[in-house]
Amino acid sequence: MSTRKKEIGKTILVWFRQDLRRADHPALAAAVREARAVLPVYIWAPEEEDDWAPGAAARVGLHACLAALAGDLEARGSRLIYRQGPPARILVELARQVDADAVYWNQRYEPAARRQEARVTAALSEAGITVRTFPGGLLHDPAQLLNRSGKPYKVFGPFARAFHDHYEHAPPLRAPASLQPPARWPRGDALERLGLLPRVDWAAGIRRFWSFGETAARRQLRRFMVREAARYDERRDQLAEDGTSRLSMALHFGCLSPHQVWDAAREELKRQPAPTTREGIESFMRQIVWREFAHHVLYHFPHTVTQPLRPEFARFPWRRSRRDLRAWQRGRTGYPIVDAAMRQLWETGWMHNRARMIVASFLVKDLLLPWQAGAAWFWDTLVDADLANNTFGWQWTAGCGADAAPYFRIFNPALQGRKFDPEASYVQRYVPALSAITARDLHGASEALPDRLRQAGIALGRAYPEPIVDHAEARERALEALAAVSQQN
């Protein structure tokens, strides 16, 4: 028996959170190594997430990932105990019920999650129960990666250099082959009792699009590395192609760790002798560092969930229009590339990353609607909704965040369509009413599209709407709004 086992003794609770896997799970690995019995626990406590409890689409994904984890644990002689309520109270109760000496978990870094961990630590310590926490959701602790002045980074380039300078690679932890169960199992809720699934089943498209759980995530990682990673740089922006990794949901729920993804990319990089194929993998790894940067910014600037990082944008003259917001949400703006992307989101709970930038630019710059409204809609409709990535992406597009795109960079929907959906196959897949329109006409000038639709016998306002805004005029209006803010500084 190891020294640590003698210190801990009987049973350790492992509190699962956004780490729904067995492999490369530091808290689980330590518990299996150090205790005679392990009790896996998941606690559903949306009231402790402030206003950012998982949205409707993400709850569908969470339910499926929890079910997959529970099945994996049961196959290895264990089970996942579900409970609802305040984690501080529930973990103390469970520890006493099974005579546990300690509770282990992997850290989260979102503002509400950090406050939750502090409450749980205080309650367990007061009850005389040992607490150990582990890094698990990021490659580097955001609290430790600071510039020479001891301040957080706001620009990606210096952050990326510091990340590479400080990151120490180690092989991912293996999944435990088995888990020793406690002498008696405490009461748990059924997964269905957590109420994650909608009462009216609208999630068929989500289930068709996604494969959930650790096994599916590892299969997707292997598929991407073998088939797509070397071509990632040239294919990742093409909307109709399967050129992205589609690992965002697995990373968010922790069915994969970023360490596993990084390690797989490093190994694939070693197998690629040609500079051109290495560039694709390096480009993909750069996206992982961008994910780290998003979490770094949210950790150090938690107010950015609802407020701009650049304070002058608090005075930006946003419009308020329920009609325009609703048209954008429903994919009825009259701009084919925007509408296709928004309908893909509604159908599948996912949107291509290039499309996310296009629709975000359209909302905040063509429609002058606040980025917070877009972030809230994405939060409710994305299966892979991640607070750091969602916040960072919307502030980047709005020009008010860290290393943000200049506000005067305003995407032209027609040009974006021609460049990233040249055959219009993406648009026609998600807006089938436009299948009779050529790619040239679909991605042509917005003011000419209604005539093309009439010529094709497509009823405007019913089968497809007229453009709700003129892009050229909207662009000038956006630039005037930016100039007004700039003059106030």
N, C-alpha and C positions, 0 to 999 in steps of 0.2 A: 504494500500500500504506500502511495506517495505521501510526502509530507503534507501536501495540500489536502489530500483526502482525510488525513487525520485531523486537520484543522476544521474542515467543513462537516464531515461526519455523514449524516443520513441522506437527506433528500435536498435537491436543488430545484427551484422553480426556474424555468426559462420562459421569459416573457417575450413572445413573438409580437412583432409590430410591423414595420415595413421591411421584413426580412424573411419572407415566407419560403424558406428553402432549408435544406439540411447541409449541403456542401458550402464550404467557405463561410460558415456561420460561427464566428469566434465565441459567442456566448454559449451556444449549444456544444461546441467542441470542448470548451473548458469544463462545462457541467458534466458531460459524459466522462471526461478524464478524471474528474475530481470527486465525484459523488457515487454513492452506491445506487441511488435512484434519481431519475429525472422526471419532472412533471412539466410538459409543455403547455403553455397557457396563451390564449388570445382573448383580449378584452375589448369589446366594442363600446367606445365612449365618445360618440360624436360631439357631445356637449362640451368636451374639453378641447376641441379643435378650434375654438372661437367661431369665426364665420367660415371656416375653411375645412369643415368636415367633408369627406368624399362626396362628390356630386353624384347624380343619378347614374350616369354611365360608368363612373369609376366603381360604384358599389356593385354593379353587375360583375365587373372584373375581379373585385375583391372577393366576392362570394365564390367565384370559380377557383381562384388561387388558394383560398382557404380550404376548399373541398379537396383540391389536389394535394395540398400539404398534409391534410388529415389522412388521406389515403396512403401517402408515403409513410407516415408515422405508424399507422396501423399495420402495414406490411412488415414493420420491423419491431413489432411487439409493444408499441406504445399507442398513444392517442393524443389528440389535441383537445384540451378543455376550453370550451367557449363560455365566456361570462359577459354580462352587460352591467355597466355602472362605473363608479369612480375607481380607477386602477389602484389608488393608494389604499382604499378600504378593502377591495377584493383581494389584492395580493397578500395583505396581512392576514385576512381570513383564511385563504388557501394555505398559506405557510403554516398556520396553526393547525389546520385540519389534517395535514399530512406530516406534521412534525418536521417541517423543512428548516434548515439552518440558514439558507441564503436564497436570494433571487438574483439571477443574472439576466442582462439584456444588452442588445446592441443599441448604441446611441442613435438618436435622430437629431436633426439640427434646425428644424423649423421653429419659429418663436414659440408657438403654443406647445409643441412637443417638449421643448427645453423646460418650460415652466411646469409641465406635467411631470417630467423626470425629477425636478426638484421637490415637488410635493410627495411623490412616491418614495424618494430617498429619505426624506424627513420622517415619513410615517413608518417605514421599515426600520430605520435606525432607532426610532423611539421604542419600537416593539422588540428590539434586540436581535433583529434579523440582518445578516450580512448582505451588503449590496456590492455587486461588481458590474461595471459597465465596460463595454468594448466598442472600438470603432468597427463599423460594418457597412455603412451606406455610402461612404465616400473613400476616395483614394488618399485623401489628406485631410487632417483635422483643420477646419477653416480658422479656428482660434489661433493656430500656431503659424500660419503662413501670412506673415506681415512684411511690409517693405522696410527699408533701412531706418525709417523714422518711427517704426513701430506702429504704423497705421495700415488699415486694409487697402487692398488694391481696388482701383476703379477703372483700370485699363487692362485689356486682356493680354497684350504683348508682354509687359513686365510680369504679370501674374503667371503666364505660361512658362516664362524662363525660370521664375522662382519655383514653380511646381516641379519642373524637370530637375532642378538643382537639388531639391529636398526629397523627392520621392524615392523611397527605397523599395525595390521590388522583391517580393518573396512568393514562392509557389502558393496558390490557393489551398486552403485547408480541405482535406478530404471529408466526405460525408461519413458520419458514424454508421457502421454496419448495423448496429442495433442499439436500442435504448432500454435500460433496465427500468421497469415500471415501479411506481411506489407500491407499498404494501396494500394500500387501499386507494381507490380512485375517488376523488371528491365529486360532488354533483356538478354537472355542467349543463348549459343550455344546448339545444339543438341548433345547428347552423341556421336553419330556416327561421328560428325564433329571433335572429338578429335583425330581420326585416330588411335585408340588403337588396332583395329582388323586388321589382315593381309589381304592384298588384295586378295591373293590366300589362300583359307581356308584350312590350314593344321592342325587346332586345334580340329578336331573331337575327337581324343583320350583324349585330355585335358578335353573337356566337358563331356565325358563319365566318366572320373575318378573322377572329382571334383563336389561338390555341393557348390554353392557360396552364400554369403550374411550372414547377421546376424542370421536369422532364422535357416538356414542350419548349421551354426557354433554352435549354442546352442544345436541343435539336436545331432550333432556329439560329443559334449562335454558330453552330458547326456549318449549317447550310450557307449562312452569309459569308463565313470565312472562306469556304471552299469555292463558292460560285460568284460572289459579288465583291468581296473586299478589295481585290486587286484593281477592279474597275470602278470603285466607289467614287473617285474624284470626277470621272467623266459621266457617270450615270445618276448620281444622287439627286440632281435637280430636274431630271426628266419625269414629268408627272405621270405619264402612262406606263413607265417602266418600274419593275420591281428592284430598284437599285439602292434602296435604303436598307438599314439593318432591321427595322421594325422591332428593336429591342427596348424601346422606351417604356412600354408597359411592364416588361419583366424587370427592368431596373427600378422602376418606381415602387412596385410591390415587393421587390427584393427576391423574386424568383431566381434572379441572377445577381451576383454582386458585381460592382464595377471592377473589382480586382480580377474576377474571372474573365470579364470581357477584355480588360487590358492585357492579361496574360495570354489569352488566345490570339490577340492581335500581334503581340510581340513574337509569339511562336510562328505565326503566319509570315511575319516580316522576315524572319530568318530563312524561310523556305522560298522567298521570292528574290532571285538574283538580279532581275532586270530593274533598272531605276524607274521605269514607267509604272510597273506593277507595285513597286514599293511606295510610290507616291500616293496611290489609292489608299493603301493601308495607313500610311502616315496621316492622310487627310481624315480618315475615320478616327484615328486616335486623337487628333486635334479636337474633334467634336466631343470626345469624352472629357477633354480638358475644359472645353466650354461649359459642359455640365458642372464640373467642379467650380468653375468661376461663378456660375449662377448661384450655386449654394453658398459660395464665399460671400457674395454681395448680400444675399438675404440674411445670412448669419450676422453680418456686421451692420446691416441697415434694415432692421426688421420692419420699419415703417413703410418700406417700399411696396409692401403688399397692396396698400391702398393709396400711398402718396408718392409723388415723383421724387427720384433721387436728386434731380436738379431742381432746387426750390423755386426758380423763376417760373417753372411750368405749372405751379399751383395757381397762377393767374391766367393761364391760357384760356381764351374765350371759346370753350367748347359749346356746341349746340346741344339742344335737347329735342329729340324727335322720336317718339315711340314708333311712328309709321316707318321711318327710315331704318331704325334699329330692327324692327320686326321683318322688314324686307330683307335685310342683310342676314338675319338669323335663319330665315326660311329659304334662302337661296333664290330670291326673286328681285334681284337688283337690276336685271336687264344687261348685266355684264357676264357673258358665258363662263369665263374662267373663274370668276368669283362665285357664281351660283353653283358651278360643278363642285367646287371645293366645299362649300357650305353643305351641300347635299351629301357629299361623301362623309362629312363629319356626322351628319344626322343618321345616316344609314349604318355606318360602321363603328362609330366612336373613335375614329382616327382621321387625321388629315395629313397629307404629305407635307413635309417641312417647308418646301418652297411655296406650297399653297398657303400655309399658315402666314407666311410673310406677305403674300399677295392680298389675302383677305383682311389682314390686320392693317396694312397700308390703306386699303380702300375705306375701312371704317373710320380710322382716325384722321385721314387726310382728304379723301374725297367727300366723306360725309361729315367730317369734323365732329364726330361723336367721341366721347371720352374713352380712353383706352381701358379704364376700369370696367366699362360695360362689356367690352370684348373679352377681357380676362374672366369676368364672371360667367359669360356664356361658354367659353372654352372649359372652364372649371366644371360646369354641369354636364357637358356633352362629350368630353374626351375621356376615354377609358384610361389613358395614360396621363391624366391631369396630374402634374407635379407642381407644387407651389412655387418652388424656386425657378424652375424652367418657365412656367407660365408667366410669372411676374416679370422675369428678366426679358423674355421674348416680347411681351407687350410694351414694356418701357423702352426696349431697344427700337422697336418700330416707331413709337411715338416720339423718339428723340430725346426723352427725358431721363434715361437711365444711364448705367455704367457703360462706357465705350459704345454709346448708342449711335445708330445711323443718324446722320444729319437730318434735321426736320425737312430741309428742302429736297431730300431724296424722296421723291414721290413716284411710286410705281405706276406706270401706264398699263392698265389691264390688258389692252390689245397687244402691246409689245411683249408683255410677260407671256401671254398665250402663244404668240408666234414663236417665241424662243424656247419655251419649256413644254409646249404641247403642239408641235408643228403640224401633226396630222389631225389634230382635234379629237383624237380617240379618247382622251381623258374626259373632255367636255361631253362628248356624245355618250359616254358610258353613264355618266351621272345626270345628264340632262337629255334623255332620249328624244324629247320633242324636237331637238335640234339636229337629229341624225340626217336630215335631208339637206342640211346646209353645209357647204364646203368649208374646209379649214380656213381658206382665204377670207371668206365672208364672215365666219365666226369670229376670227381674230382681226377683223378689219376695224375701221372707224366706228365707234359706237353709234354715231348719228345715222350711219348708212344701214345698220343692222335691221331696223324695223322694215325698211323697204324690201330687203332680202327675205325677211320672214313672210311678208305679205305675198311676195312672188311665189314662195314655196307653199302657200296655203295655210300658214301657221297663224292661228288667231292670237293677235296681240292682246295682252291683258288676261287671257285665259290659259292657252297652252304655254305662252311665254310672255313675260312683261316687257314693256318698254323701259329703256334706261331711266333710273330714278334720278340721275344727276348727269350733267355734262362734264366729262372729265377735265377738259381744258378750263372750263370756268371754275370747277372745283379746285383745280390746282392753284389758280390765281388767288382764290379765296383762302386757301390754306397758307400760302406764302404771306398774304396780308396779315393773317392771324399771328404768324410767327414774328413778323416785323413789329407788330404791336407789343408783343411780349418782350422782344429784344430792346425796344425803346424805353421800357420801364426799368431796365437794369442800369 
